[in-house]
């Protein structure tokens, strides 16, 4: 009979919690053949939930199983999650292997989910996505998004910070606030306008976005945080369509080409 592999156990949802040293000693003393267990890794635990019987609706189906299987064996850097509706916090945290993911039904991406996935070269996000948690894509230096889904309404702190290949020219209309450090050091971010419903821009939200091409700010903005546009050297003229009640003294520091603010 063919022995089941570790990967097959993981994908079946089998419990891989290692036995204790005492249990192993007693088993061997009783003449039982016990294999020294290997502790389950964070990645294996995640994949057991998305690809096996305990997946809770996030995996299931041949396509999902194959995607997760390829990922864990390291043969491919592409992950397929056809039925997942959310990516949990830390799911792929600092994973240098992953380059692509297919997740058509995902509506939310948790905090730190893809943080420092430096080879993650995704060019689009699911159309139904509504929220990205804190540092969800922080320091994904290969992330090359050209747009964000229209239904996205929540962008967490530092969600896209340090993503130098992000080339967005607009943001979804449902966005009402830009959180702290949200797009910090996104040097190719080329926004030409902000959604009309935005009311606040957090500290360092566009810090060192040297390609930012805004010419005006929406009338509903009431507050602009510390260093919000620090070192946005491409700004040359900026018109306030409304009257913000709070603008930090350092909001536009080091904007060396900004000559007029109206």
N, C-alpha and C positions, 0 to 999 in steps of 0.2 A: 504493500500500500504506500502510495506516495506521501511523504511528509508534507504537512502544510507549512508554507513559508511564513516568515514574520509579516511580510507585506500583506499576504492573504488574510492573516489573522486580524491585522489592523483594518483592512477594508471590510471585513465581515462584522466589525464592531465588537469583537471578542475582547474581554477584559484582559489587559496586559500588565496589570499591577504586579510588580515583582513580590515574591514571597520573602519573608523575613529571614535573617541569618539563623534564628532559632528554629524556624520551621524547616529550613533546609537541613540543619544538623539532625533533627529528630527523624526526618524522612530517610536520610542516609543511614542513620543508626538502625532503622527498621528494615534496611536492605532495599529501599526503593531507589530507582535510578532517577536522579533529579538533575536537570540541566540548569546551570547557573543563568539566571535571567538577566536580560539587558534592560535597564530602565527605559521606559517609553519617553520619547522626546516630545517637546512642545508641538513640533510639526506633525508627528505621528498621531498625537492626541487630537489635533485639529482635524486631520484627514479621516480619522476614525468616525468623527461626527458628521462629516460632509459626504463620506462615501459608503458608509456601512448601514446596517439595519438600525443603528441608534442615531441616525442622521437628523431626526426631527424635521424632515421635510426639506433640508438644505441640499441633500444630494439626491440619491435615488436615481434609478434608470441607468442604462448601459453607458450613455454618453458621459454622465457625471462620474461613474466609477472609473472609466478609462482615463479621464482627465486627471483624477486624483492619483490613480495608480502610477501613471507616467511621471507625475510630479515627485512622488515619494521615492521612486527608484532612481531618480536623477537622470533618466534617459532624455527627458525634455524639460524645458523651462516654461512650458505652456500649461496653464491650469484651466480646466473646463468645469464650471459649476452651473449647469443648466437650470436648476430649480431653486437655488439659494436666493433668499429675499434680503439677506443682510450679511455683511462681512463683520465679524465680531472684532472687538478691540484686540490688538496685538496679533491678529491672525497670521500675518506674514512679516512680522516685525523684523527688520534688518536682514531679510532674506536676499542674498546676493545672486541667487540662482534664477528666480522668477523674472521672465521678460514680458510675458503676455498673460492675460486672463480673459476668459469668456464668461460673463455673468449677466445675461440679458434681463433677469428678473430682479436684480438687486435694487433695493430702495434706499438702503442706508449703509454707510461705511463707518465703522467704529473708530474711536480714537486710537492712534498709533498703528492702525491696521496695516499700512504699507510703509511705515517710517523707514527711511534709509534703505529702501529697495533700489539700489543705485543702478541696476540694469533693467528696471521696469520701464519699458518703452511704449506704454499705452498711448493711443492717439485719440480715444474717445471713451466716454463713460456711458452706462446704461441710460436709456431715455427716461426711465421711471425713477431715477435717483432723486431723492429729496434732501438728503443731508450727508455731510462729510464731517466727521468728528475732529476733535483737537489733534493736530499733527497727523492727520490721516494719511497725507502724502508727503510729509516733511522730508526734505532732502532726497527726494526721488529725482536724481539728477538727469535721468534719461526720459522722464515723463514729458511727452510732446503733445499735450492736448491743444487743440485749436479752438475748442468751444466747450461750454458746460451745458448740461441738460436744461431745458426750459423750465422744468419743474423744480429745480434745485432752489431751496429757500434758506437753507442753513449751512454756513461755512464756519467751522470751528477755529479756535485760536491756532495760528501757525499751520493751518490745514494744507496750504500749498507753499509754505515757506521754503526757500532755497531750492526751487525747481527752475533752473536757468533756461530750460528748453520749452517752458510754457509760453505759448504764443497767442494768448487770448486777445481779442480786440473788443470784446464786449462781455458783460455779465448778464445772467438771467434776470428778467424783469421782477421776479418775486423776491429778490434779495433786498432786505431792508436795512441791514447793517453789515459793515466789514469789520470782522473781529481783529483783535490785536495780532500783529505779525502775520496776518492771513496770507499775504503775497510777498513777504519780505525777501529781498534779494532775488526776485524773479526778473533777471536782467533783460529778458526778451519779451516781457509782458508789454503789450502795445495797446492798452485800452484807449479808445478815443472818446468814450463817454461812460457815465455811470448810470444805473437804473434810476428812474425818477422817484422811486419810493424810498430811496436810501435816506436814513435820518442820522446815522452816526458812522464815523470812521475811526477805528480804534488806534491805539498807540502802535507806531511802526508798521501799520497795515501795508503800506507801499514803500517801506524803507528800501532805498537803493534799487528801486525799479527804474533803471536808467533809460529805458525805452518808452516809458509811459508818455502818452500823447494827448492827455486831457487838455481841453481848452475852457471847460466850464464845470461847475459843480451844481448838482440839483438843488432846487429851491427848498426842499424839505430838510436839508441837512441842518442839524442843530449843534452838533459837536464834532470837532476834529482833534484827535488825540496827539500826544507827544510824539514827535518824529514821524507822524503819519506819512508825510511825503519827503522825508529826509533823503537828500542826495538823489532826487528825481531830476537829473540834469537835463532831461529832454524837454521839461516844461519851460515855456517861454512867456506865455500870457494866460492868465486864468481869471475867469469871470464867475462871481458868485451870483446865482440866480435868486438866492434868498438871503437871509441875514442870520447866520449861525450865532447862537448865544454863547458858545464856548469854542475858542480856537487856542490851542496850546502855543506858547511862545516859540517852541521849537518845531512846530508843525511843518514848516517849509525850509528848515535849515539846510544849507549846502545845496540848494537848488540854484546853482551858479548862473543858469541862463534865464531864470525867471525874472523878467524885467517889470512886468505890470500885473497887479492884482486888483480887479474891480469888484 
